[in-house]
Amino acid sequence: MKKMLSVIVPYLFVFLFVYTGYAKLTDHAAFASVLSKSVIIGAQAEAFAWLIPLSELAISLLLVIPKTVRAGLYASLALMLGFTIYLIIMMQVQQNLPCHCGGVISRMTWGQHIGFNTGWIMLAVLALKPGLLSIGTIKARLYTFKHQFNHLFHSSNSAS
């Protein structure tokens, strides 16, 4: 399972980033127009309209070169975290939310998009740290949590 994640996840990201990067580049004017409506990006829309899809394609290259797969996974994680933080901030500061993320992804609501991105973030983390899924790791974390919770509960009772 661990080995499979570290092999499959990079190619899933390649598919995602090539698909969305290509869609953004082939409809560059529309993508730049949507970005210009963002209260965060606004005046820098043209630069971001090139930077985002070219970053997606560059990360895809990192993910297919064996020596740079790990760097590509970290870059994928950083990009997806950046996109997700942007979405969360936009939901707080702007009523009319523009989106032109590429292909079918553009049809998602912003809430769905955050869930979608969170899934990709989890995949990147699991590919980088496959031990997070091991039963031993989960049991150890639950044991630690249980003891910390019990200590907190007992120390708050003795203080009263």
N, C-alpha and C positions, 0 to 999 in steps of 0.2 A: 504493500500500500504506500509506504513512504517513498520508495523508489519511483513508483508509478506517478505519484503527485509531482515529483521533481522533473519528470519527463513530460507529462501531459500538460501541466499548467502553463509552461512557457509557450507551447503551441496554441493553446486556447487564447492567450494574450495576443499572440501574433495574428490570429484570425480576427479578434476584436479590433486591434489597432489598425490593421491593414484595411479592414472593412470601413471603419469610421474615418480613418485618415483619408482614404480614397474618396469617400462620399463628401467629405468637407472640401477637398481640393477640386473635385469635379464641379461642385456648386459653390465655388469660392465666394462669389459676389453675395449670394444669399447668406452664407455663413458669416461673412464680414458684416452684413447688414443687421443680422440678428445680434451679433456681439456689440454693435454700436448702440443698441437699445439698452444694454446692461448699465446700471448705475455704477457698477464696479469697474468695468472695462472701458466703456464709453469711447473716449478719444483715442485709446490705444487699440481699437478694434482691428484695424488693418494689420498691425503687427501680430496680434494674437491669432488672427485668422490664418496666418502663415505658420506661426510658432507651434500652435497646437497640433495640426495634422502632421507637420514635419517632425515634431517630437514623437508622435505616435509611430510614424514610419521608422524613425531612427531607433526607437526602443525595440521595434520588431526585428531590426537587423541584429541588435545586441542579443536578442532571445534565440536566434538561430545559429549563432556562432558559439560553439561549445565553450570556449575560454571566457566568453562574456555573458553567459546565461545568467549567472548570479547577479551581475551588475544590472542586467536587463530586468530581472525580477524586482530588484530594489527600485529601479527607475519606474517600473510598472506600478509598484506599490505607492511611490511618491506621487505619480501622476493621478492615480485613482483617488488617493487621499486629497490631493489638491482639488480635483473635480468635485468631490463630495463636500468638502468644506465650502467651496464656492456655492454649491447648490443650497446648502443649509443657510449660508449668509444671505443669498438672494431671496430665499423664502421669507426671511425676516425683514428685508429692507425694500423689496419691490413688489408691488401688487401684480402688474402684468408681467409675467415671467416669460422671457423669450427663450426658445430652445431650437437649435439646429444641430443636433449632435451627430447626425449621420444615419441615414436609412431608417429602419424600423425603430431604432432606439428613440428617434425624435417623437414617436407616437406615445411614449410613456408619460405619465404624469410626473411631476417633480418628486412626489413621494415615492413612486415606483422606481424612479431613477436613483434615488438615494439607496433604496433596498438593493437594486441591481448592482450599484457601485460597491455597496457593503459586501455583497457576495464575492465580487472580484477582489476586494481587499483581503477578505478571508482566504481566498485561494492563494493569493500571493504570499501571505503570511505562512500558510501551511506548506507551500512549496519551499519557502526559505527555512522554516523551522518545523520539519515534519514530525518531530518528537512531541509536538503539542497535542497530537491525537493519541498518543500511546496511553494505554490503560494505566500503566504505572504513574505517568505524569498526572493524569486526571485524578487518580486516587490520592496522590501526594498533595495536590492542590486542595482537594476537598478536605483532607485530614488537617492541613494547615488552617484552612478557613474555619473548620469546625472548632479547632482549639482557640483560634483568635476570637471567634464569636463567643465561645464559652467564657474565656478570660474577660472579655468586655462585659458580658452579662453579669458574671459573678462579681467583678470589681465594682460595677455600678450598684448592685444590690448591697454590698458591704458598705458603700459610701452613704447609704440612706439611713 
